[in-house]
């Protein structure tokens, strides 16, 4: 027959106060440390999950997963890109194919200059309908020649508004650091390429490209790059390709090359932004480990609290033993007490962590407005806000780990309580 009195005694020890003020203080400290440790770990994991999600959806949603180019010694770009695009877009693993030309330079407006990457994209080709960058450019269909769309962040730095004109300046094509590696010179090689562009509209992706990207029509960019015009549309420097499985982009790119004749090369997103994704994953592990150590420290506080509880309740333990309690039952009493402390601290921490993960984004926005500072600058970080993605699998893992650590922390105090000698204790009472 099961004897339940150790459970009731353990519950009584858990709910009763201590005669020792220091023991009471350490009890509050131990539970508070456990609550904060669990809450912080859940919030940190949620924020890291948010960065991972934004990397997959928002950042990888506006950059190409694969960029296809003609070989480096080709000076005309991809002229007959329509047939190639149609062939690639028909493949099941490909979501969209969009021709583009890309130029690096600077823009100037009333003495304000900013480095910029000018990207020309075509919207006339049907394969571009699913291009994620175009989904962020609602007014791109109406953009005309010699017009440009700017990110709001870049426009605010320049102090320019829609309808005003800026000057785009780039090193001459064909030179190191020029318009692009395979372009043709379109003028004296020592002179930069200069063109006036009218700001047609503003956009915002809330990602790092808002700090340096300008979007123009494919015809404008290809003309500035010195590319020849095709029979229907201008030649393109390359093709932007998005795929269903972004983490298989490199393997898919090799498969795509097998579908094409010789003379093409590719760059995948892991080559251009892979370091960013790896940094996020590494930060998630390191920060998670650091916060996990907070829970471990809280578990040591539980050990100290229970040891002091054993010292404080030595007379009670002696009386229980004189009434027939076995050492195993005394161990169960303090094991139950420690388990209840761990359960309370863990559940409160999980609740606080879930609430914190839900409101952390809004809280950061509020702090930024209150303090008039920007915590995440797009010139340094890939996005300008703190995302959060609460996953209950993470909550369950944190709760389980915290409970296991807490239960392990109760073993030594429970063993010490079982070794109390009633005769020695009662002699001094």
C-alpha positions in Angstrom: 0.0 0.0 0.0 1.3 3.4 -1.0 2.0 5.8 1.9 1.0 9.3 0.8 2.1 11.2 3.9 5.6 12.2 2.4 3.8 14.0 -0.4 1.5 15.9 2.0 4.5 16.8 4.3 6.5 17.9 1.2 3.6 20.1 0.2 3.4 21.5 3.7 7.1 22.3 3.7 6.6 24.0 0.3 3.7 26.2 1.4 5.0 27.1 5.0 7.3 29.9 5.6 10.8 29.6 7.1 11.8 30.8 10.6 15.1 31.9 9.0 14.9 35.2 7.1 18.0 34.4 5.1 16.4 31.1 4.1 13.3 32.9 3.0 15.3 35.4 1.0 17.2 32.6 -0.8 13.9 30.9 -1.5 12.6 34.0 -3.2 15.9 34.4 -5.0 15.9 30.8 -6.3 12.4 30.9 -7.6 12.9 34.4 -9.2 16.1 33.2 -10.8 14.4 30.2 -12.3 11.4 32.3 -13.5 13.7 34.8 -15.2 16.0 32.2 -16.6 13.1 30.3 -18.3 11.5 33.5 -19.5 14.7 34.9 -20.9 15.5 31.6 -22.7 12.0 31.5 -24.3 12.2 35.1 -25.4 15.7 34.8 -26.8 14.8 31.6 -28.7 11.7 33.3 -30.1 13.7 36.3 -31.3 16.3 34.1 -32.9 13.5 32.1 -34.5 12.1 35.4 -35.8 15.4 36.3 -37.4 15.5 32.9 -39.0 12.0 33.2 -40.3 12.6 36.7 -41.7 15.8 35.4 -43.3 13.8 32.7 -45.0 10.8 34.8 -46.0 11.5 38.5 -46.2 15.2 38.7 -46.9 15.3 35.6 -49.2 12.0 36.9 -50.6 13.6 40.0 -52.1 17.0 38.6 -53.2 17.3 36.0 -56.0 18.0 32.4 -54.9 20.0 31.9 -58.0 21.5 34.4 -60.5 22.4 33.0 -63.9 25.0 34.8 -66.1 26.7 34.4 -69.4 30.4 33.5 -69.1 32.7 36.3 -67.8 34.2 36.8 -71.3 30.8 37.4 -72.9 30.3 41.2 -73.5 26.8 41.2 -74.8 25.1 39.6 -71.7 22.2 37.3 -72.4 20.5 38.5 -75.6 17.9 35.7 -76.3 16.9 35.4 -72.7 13.2 34.9 -73.4 13.6 31.3 -74.6 16.0 30.4 -71.8 13.6 32.0 -69.2 10.6 30.0 -70.5 12.6 26.8 -70.4 13.7 27.3 -66.9 10.4 28.6 -65.6 8.7 25.3 -66.9 10.8 23.3 -64.5 8.9 22.1 -61.4 11.4 23.3 -58.8 11.5 26.8 -60.2 9.0 29.5 -59.0 10.0 32.5 -61.1 12.6 33.7 -63.6 13.2 37.4 -64.2 15.8 39.1 -66.4 17.9 41.8 -64.9 20.8 44.1 -65.3 22.8 45.5 -62.4 25.0 48.6 -62.0 27.0 49.9 -59.1 27.6 53.6 -58.6 26.6 56.6 -56.6 23.6 59.0 -56.7 23.8 62.7 -56.0 21.0 65.0 -55.1 21.7 68.6 -54.1 25.1 67.7 -52.8 24.0 64.6 -50.9 25.6 61.4 -52.2 25.0 57.8 -51.5 26.4 54.5 -52.8 23.8 52.6 -54.7 23.2 49.4 -56.7 21.0 50.1 -59.6 18.9 47.1 -60.7 16.9 46.9 -63.9 14.1 44.4 -64.0 11.6 43.5 -66.7 7.9 43.1 -65.9 6.7 42.3 -69.4 7.9 38.7 -69.3 5.2 36.4 -67.8 7.8 34.5 -65.8 8.4 37.5 -63.6 4.9 37.5 -62.2 6.0 35.5 -59.1 9.2 37.4 -58.5 9.2 38.3 -54.8 11.0 41.6 -55.3 8.4 42.8 -57.7 5.7 41.9 -55.1 7.2 44.7 -53.0 7.1 47.2 -55.9 3.4 47.9 -56.5 4.1 50.8 -58.9 6.8 49.1 -60.9 4.6 48.3 -63.9 4.2 52.0 -64.7 7.9 53.0 -64.5 9.2 54.6 -67.6 12.7 55.0 -69.1 15.1 57.1 -67.1 12.9 56.8 -64.0 13.9 55.1 -60.7 12.2 53.7 -57.7 14.0 54.3 -54.4 13.7 52.8 -50.9 12.2 55.3 -48.4 15.3 54.9 -46.2 17.6 55.9 -49.0 15.3 58.7 -50.2 15.2 60.2 -46.7 19.0 60.2 -46.5 19.2 62.0 -49.8 16.2 64.3 -48.9 14.5 63.6 -52.2 10.8 63.1 -53.0 8.9 61.5 -55.9 8.9 63.7 -59.0 12.4 65.1 -58.3 15.5 64.2 -60.3 18.8 62.8 -59.1 22.1 62.2 -60.8 23.4 58.6 -61.1 27.2 58.3 -61.6 29.1 55.1 -62.3 32.6 54.1 -63.4 32.7 53.5 -67.1 31.7 50.0 -68.1 34.5 47.6 -68.9 36.8 49.1 -66.3 37.5 47.5 -62.9 34.7 48.3 -60.6 32.6 49.5 -63.5 29.0 49.0 -64.5 29.4 45.3 -64.6 32.2 42.9 -65.3 31.2 42.1 -68.9 29.9 45.4 -70.1 31.0 47.4 -73.2 32.5 50.8 -73.0 30.0 53.4 -74.2 32.3 56.4 -74.2 35.8 57.6 -73.3 37.2 55.0 -70.9 38.5 57.6 -68.4 35.1 59.3 -68.0 32.3 58.1 -65.7 28.8 57.3 -66.9 26.3 60.0 -65.8 22.6 60.0 -66.2 19.7 62.0 -64.7 16.9 59.8 -63.3 13.5 60.9 -62.1 12.2 59.4 -58.9 8.9 57.7 -59.8 8.0 56.2 -56.5 9.2 55.0 -53.1 9.1 51.5 -51.6 10.2 49.7 -48.4 11.1 46.1 -47.8 12.4 46.7 -44.2 15.5 44.7 -45.1 19.2 45.6 -45.8 18.5 46.3 -49.5 16.6 49.5 -48.4 20.0 51.0 -47.7 21.5 50.7 -51.2 19.1 49.5 -53.9 17.5 51.5 -56.7 15.2 49.9 -59.2 14.8 50.9 -62.8 13.4 49.3 -66.0 15.5 46.7 -67.7 15.8 48.9 -70.8 17.3 51.7 -68.7 19.8 49.5 -66.9 20.9 47.6 -70.0 21.3 50.8 -72.0 23.5 52.3 -69.2 25.5 49.0 -69.1 26.1 49.2 -72.8 24.3 46.0 -73.6 22.9 45.3 -77.1 19.2 45.3 -77.6 17.4 42.1 -78.5 14.7 41.7 -81.1 11.9 42.2 -78.6 13.5 43.5 -75.4 17.0 44.6 -74.5 19.6 42.1 -73.5 19.9 41.3 -69.8 23.0 40.9 -67.7 21.5 37.8 -66.1 18.4 36.0 -64.8 17.0 36.1 -61.3 15.7 32.7 -60.3 13.7 31.8 -57.2 13.1 28.2 -56.3 10.8 26.3 -53.9 13.5 24.9 -51.6 16.0 27.7 -50.9 18.4 25.4 -49.1 18.6 23.2 -52.2 19.4 26.2 -54.4 22.9 25.2 -55.3 22.0 21.7 -56.3 19.1 23.1 -58.3 21.4 25.5 -60.0 23.7 22.7 -61.2 20.6 20.9 -62.5 19.6 24.1 -64.4 23.0 24.4 -66.0 22.5 20.9 -67.4 19.4 22.1 -69.1 21.3 24.8 -70.9 24.0 24.9 -73.5 27.6 25.7 -72.5 28.5 29.3 -71.7 26.6 30.0 -68.5 27.5 30.3 -64.8 25.5 30.9 -61.7 25.8 32.5 -58.2 23.5 31.2 -55.5 22.2 33.0 -52.3 24.6 31.1 -50.1 27.5 32.8 -51.8 26.0 36.3 -51.4 24.1 36.0 -48.1 25.1 32.6 -46.7 27.3 34.3 -44.1 24.3 36.1 -42.7 22.2 33.0 -42.3 25.1 31.1 -40.7 25.7 34.1 -38.3 22.1 34.0 -37.3 22.3 30.2 -36.6 25.5 30.6 -34.7 24.1 33.5 -32.6 21.0 31.4 -31.8 23.1 28.6 -30.4 25.5 30.9 -28.5 22.8 33.1 -26.9 20.7 30.0 -26.1 23.7 28.5 -24.4 24.4 31.6 -22.3 20.8 31.9 -21.2 20.7 28.1 -20.5 23.6 28.8 -18.0 21.3 31.2 -16.2 18.8 28.4 -15.6 21.7 26.2 -14.4 22.7 29.0 -11.9 19.1 29.1 -10.8 19.3 25.4 -10.2 22.3 25.9 -7.9 20.2 28.5 -6.0 17.6 25.8 -5.5 20.3 23.5 -4.0 21.3 26.3 -1.6 17.7 27.0 -0.7 16.9 23.4 0.0 20.1 22.9 2.0 19.1 25.8 4.2 15.6 24.4 4.4 17.0 21.2 5.7 19.0 23.0 8.3 16.0 25.1 9.2 13.7 22.0 9.5 16.1 19.7 11.3 13.8 19.5 14.4 10.8 18.6 12.1 12.9 15.9 10.4 13.9 14.5 13.8 10.3 14.4 15.0 9.3 12.6 11.7 12.0 10.0 12.2 11.0 9.4 15.8 7.5 8.7 14.6 8.8 6.1 12.2 9.7 7.9 9.0 12.3 6.1 7.0 15.3 7.9 5.3 13.7 7.1 1.9 10.5 8.9 3.0 12.4 11.9 4.2 14.1 12.1 0.8 10.7 12.0 -0.9 9.5 14.9 1.4 12.3 17.2 0.3 12.3 15.9 -3.3 8.6 16.9 -3.5 9.4 20.3 -2.0 12.1 20.9 -4.6 10.0 19.6 -7.4 7.1 21.9 -6.5 9.6 24.9 -6.4 10.9 23.9 -9.8 7.4 23.4 -11.2 6.2 26.8 -9.9 9.3 28.7 -11.1 9.3 26.9 -14.5 5.5 27.4 -15.2 5.7 31.1 -14.2 8.8 31.5 -16.3 7.1 29.8 -19.3 4.1 32.1 -18.9 6.2 35.2 -18.6 8.4 34.1 -21.5 5.4 33.5 -23.8 4.0 36.9 -23.0 7.4 38.5 -23.5 7.9 36.7 -26.8 4.5 37.9 -28.0 5.0 41.6 -27.0 8.8 41.9 -27.5 8.5 43.4 -31.0 6.0 46.0 -29.9 8.0 46.7 -26.8 11.2 47.4 -28.8 9.2 49.8 -31.1 7.9 51.6 -28.1 11.4 51.9 -26.6 12.7 53.2 -30.0 10.0 55.9 -30.0 10.5 56.8 -26.4 14.3 57.0 -26.6 14.4 58.3 -30.2 17.0 55.7 -31.2 17.1 52.9 -33.8 18.3 49.6 -32.2 18.8 47.9 -35.6 20.4 50.0 -38.3 20.0 48.6 -41.8 23.6 49.6 -42.5 24.6 47.0 -40.0 21.7 44.5 -39.6 19.7 42.7 -42.3 16.4 44.1 -41.0 15.4 47.2 -39.0 13.0 45.6 -36.4 13.1 42.8 -33.8 11.0 39.9 -35.1 9.6 37.1 -32.8 8.4 33.6 -33.7 7.2 31.7 -30.6 7.4 28.0 -31.1 5.7 25.7 -28.6 8.3 23.0 -29.3 10.9 25.4 -27.9 8.7 26.2 -24.9 8.3 22.5 -24.2 12.0 21.9 -24.5 12.9 24.7 -22.2 10.3 23.6 -19.6 11.5 20.0 -19.7 15.2 21.0 -19.4 14.4 23.3 -16.5 12.4 20.7 -14.7 15.1 18.0 -15.1 17.8 20.4 -13.9 15.7 21.3 -10.9 14.9 17.7 -10.0 18.6 16.9 -10.2 19.3 19.9 -7.9 17.0 18.4 -5.2 18.9 15.1 -4.9 21.7 16.3 -2.7 19.6 18.3 -0.2 17.1 15.3 0.0 20.0 12.9 0.7 21.4 15.3 3.3 17.9 15.5 5.0 17.7 11.7 5.1 21.0 11.5 7.1 19.8 13.8 9.9 20.3 12.0 13.3 17.2 12.6 15.5 19.0 12.0 18.8 21.6 14.7 18.1 19.0 17.2 17.0 16.5 16.7 19.8 19.3 16.8 22.4 19.7 20.5 21.7 16.0 21.4 21.4 
